[in-house]
Amino acid sequence: MMKKEQPRVVVIGGGTGMPVLLRGLKNLPIDLTALVTVADDGGSTGRIRSEMAIPAPGDIRNVIAALSDAEPMLLDLFQHRFSDGNGLSGHSLGNLLLAAMTSITGDFYDGIQEISRVLNVKGDIFPISNQNMTLHAKFTDGTYVCGESNIPKANKKIERVFLEPNPIKPLPNAVRAIENADLVIISPGSLFTSIMPNLIIPQIDVALRETQGKVVYICNVMTQPGETTGFTASDHIQAIQNHIGTGCVDSIVVHNEPIEQSIRAIYAEENAEPVVYDIEKLVDMGLEIIEGDIINHSNKTVRHDKEKIAKLLFSIIDK
């Protein structure tokens, strides 16, 4: 008897939201692929990029750690960040290993595959592109900023983001993964600096529009200062549509429980607030709305609960 093929699930994203999601998904009976942004330019990642002219390793490193089944001590070592020492200060060992493996193999993608093998990673990890790229933003006042880490600091309303050099070429494996997926998940995270750099790469929008799988966007629970201040759920979707057109997202996952006042007060100090889920407008945009209690209530900050969100997403596949 032939073994039943597992559903193919692709997660697109970066930043801090994606690893949480992947930790929940990796133990499910699915064929999992992570497509990760390489536009980060802050800290250790930025220094390595400028010195070696390679795509950003930081978000890839965090995804490798999330999907690895290696011994905890080995993962602690991989994620270790040096606090002092001349040239090493601030560097993550994982970033250095990715840079070293890129040098050894001669290719960033090959370096990722080798480290994934050593750390016993579950699923596939693909950079959305194999090129060194820079994210730019145009603000509604007509000014521009260069560099992913500088965009939120400007604290202005973002009109659009774009990548240079132009055109950026997607990794062919990333495009094929979307085309062949049963479910594509756009992860929570910084909308303009972690999520959008993946979506605006040529061919990715076409693959999202033409895939036979359902494309689901997991909406952020809180707004983000300098990126999505005052944004409703439909504003998040509208921003995506403004960049890559309509027909790329089928469904949106929203959190449907109140955020505790004590937690709201902490975020209010940073000019952040719960995202308003304007359900009627989302319906008017033709989106399926998937609601659930998807955060970890034991945290003092708002974080998605890996088990809850994985269970909810698996129920979509299982339909």
N, C-alpha and C positions, 0 to 999 in steps of 0.2 A: 504494500500500500504506500502511495506517495505521501511524503510529509507535507502537510498544509503550509503554504507559504505565509510567512508573517506579514502583517500590514506594514507598508513602507511609510515611515513618519519622518518628515524633514522639519527641523527647527532653524529659523533664521534670526540672527540677532547679535548681541554682544553686551558688554557692560556687566553689571552685577545681577540683572534679572535672569539672564540666560542660564548661568550655571545652576541656579536654584531649580529652574524648570527641568533641566537635564538630569539632575540628581533624582528627581521623582520619576522621570520617564525611563531611565536606563534599566530598571529591573522589570519592566513590563515585557510581555511577549511580542515585541515589535522589532522591525528592522530600522534602526535609528541612525539618522544622519544630521550632523550639525554644520550649518553654513555660517561662518563667523566673520564679522567685520575686521578689517585690517587698516582702519583709518586713524586709530588712536595715535596721539603724538606726545602724550604727557609722561613725565617721570622717567623711569628706567627704559620704557619702550621708546620714548622720544630720543633718548641718547643713543640707543642701539641703532635706531633707524637712521639717524644722521651720520653715524660712524660707518655703518655697513650697507646703507642704501637697500634695506630689505623691508618687506611689509611688516606692519606692527605685530609683535609677538604677544603682547600682554593679554588680550582677550582670548587668543588661542590657548595660552597657558592655562587660564582659568577654566576653559572648557575641557582641556585635557585632564585637569585635576578632578573636575566634576564627573567625568565619565570613566575615570580610572578605577580599576579594582586592585591596585597595588597596595602593599602594606602601608598603614598609616604613617609610619616613620619616613618611608620613602616619599610619600606625598608631602609631608611636612618639609622635607629637604627640598623638594621640587618647588614649593611655594615660599621657601625662606627668602626674606629680604634682608640684605646686609645693612646694618645700622651705622657702622663706621668702617673706616679704612679708606685710603685715598681714592683710588679709581673705582672701588666696589661700592662705595656708600650709595644707598638707595636702590641698588640693582637687585632684581629678583633672580635667584639661581635658575629658575625655569626659563626666564627670558634669555639668560646667557647660554643655557643648554640649547634652546631653539636656534639661537644665532650660530652657535658652534656646529650644530648638526646641519644647518643650512650651508655653512662653509664646507663641511666634509662632503655632503652629497651634491653640492653645487646648485641646489634648488630648494626654495622655501617649503613647497608642498611636500617634496620627498623627505625633508627634515622632520616635518610634522608626522608623517607616516611612520618614520623610524622611532621617534620618541613615543608615539602612541603604542607601537608594538612592545617597546621595552616596559611601558607602564601599564600594559594589559588594559587598554581602553576598550570599552564596550561601544560598538558602533563605529561610524566613520566621521572624521572631522575634516572639513574642507575649508580653506580660506575662500572667501567669496571671490577673490582675485589673487593672482600670484604677483601682482605689481605693487611697487612702492607708490602710494597715493597720498594726496593731501586734500582734506575737506575744507571747503570755503563756505561762507554764509553771506547772503545778501539780506540786509535788514529792511524793514518797511520805510525807514528814513533815507534809503538810498546808499547807505554806507556798507562797506564790506569788511569781513574779518577772515584771516587765513589761519587754519589750524584748529583741529577738533577741540583741543583743550581751551582755546581762547574764545570759542563761540559763546558758551554760557556766561563767561566773565563780562562780556559786553552788556549783558542784561538789557537787551533790546528785543523788540518783536521780530522774529525771523520770517522773512518772506519766502526764501528758498535756500537750499544748500546744493552744492555741486562739487564735483571731484576734478582734480587735475593730476596728471596729464589727461587730456581728452583726445580720443576716447579711452576709457579704461576697459580692458578686456576681462570678462568673467572667466573663472576657472571652468572649463568645459564640464567637468564632473559635477560642479554645482548646478549648472543649468540642467543637466540630465537628471540629477536627483529630484529637482522640482517637477520636471516633466513627468517622471515616473512615480511620483508620490501618491499615496492614498490619502494622506493628510499633510498639509503644510501649515506650520505654526509660526506666526510672527511673534516673537517673544516680547514680554514686557521689557522696558528699558528706556533710556534717554531717547526720545523720539527722533530728534534731528541729528544727534551725534553718535548713537549706537545702532539704531534701527534703519534710518533713512540711507546711510552710506551703502548698505547692502542692496536696497530696493532700486536705487537710481542708477546702478550699473547697467549698461546696455544688455539686452537679452533677458535679464532677470524679470522685468515687467512682462515681457511677452510670455515667458515660461509660466509666470503666475496666472496670467489670463487664460492660457491654453491647457494647463494641467487638468487632468480628469479628477484629481483629488480636491477635497474641500480646502480652501485657504481661510485660516482662522487667525484673527488678530487678538491677542490678549492685552486688553487695555490696562494702562497704568492705573493704580488705585489713587495715587496722589499726583498733583501737578508738580512740575519741577521748575524752580526759579531759573530765569535766564533761558528757558526753552519753551515751557508750556504754561506759563502763568495765565490763570484764568481760562484754561482750555476745558471744554466739556468733552465727553466721549466722542461726539460727532465731529468736534474740531480736530481730534486726533486722526480720524478717518479722512476728513476733508484735506488735511495736510498731506496725507499719503496720496490721495487722489490728485491733488494739485501737482504733485511731483511725477506720478507715474500713470495717471489716468484712472478711469473707472473700470470696474469689472475685474479688479485684481484681488479683492477681498470679499469673501462670501459671508463670513460670520464674525461676530465680535463677542468675546468673553468678558463679562463685567462682574465685579464684586457687588453683592446685593445686601450686605449687612452694614449697619452704621459703624463708623469709626469712633472709638471712645474719645470723650472730650479731652482727657488728659493727653492723649496722643496727638489730637488735633492741635492742642495748645503748643506742643513742642514744634510741630511743623509750621504753625502760624508765625513763630519767631523768625523763620527763614522764608516767609512769604509763600508758603506752600499750603495747599488745602486739598480735601478730597475731591476727586474728579466727579463732576456732576454727570450722571448717566441720563442724558436726554433721549429716553427710549423712543418717543414718537418721531423725533428727527432721524434717528438711526433706522427706524422702520421705513420712513420716507426715502431713505437712501438705498433701500432694497436689501438691507442686511438682516440675516438671521441673528437673533440675540440669545446668547447662552448665559444664563445667570447662575451664580452660586456663591457660597461663602468660601472664598479661596485664599484667605490670608491666615497667617499664624498669629493668633490672638495673645500668645504668651510673650511676644516681642514688645519692646518699648518703641520700636520703629515699625513701620508698615512693610511687611515682607510677605510675598506669596508663600503659601504652605506647599511644600513640594509634593506631599502625599495627596492633599486635596485637589491640587490643580492637575496632577497626573491622573487621578481617578476620573475627574471630570472630562479630561481630554480623551481618555481611553473609552469612555462611554460614547463619545462621538464616533470613534472608529467602529465600535461594536454594533452600531445601529444597522 
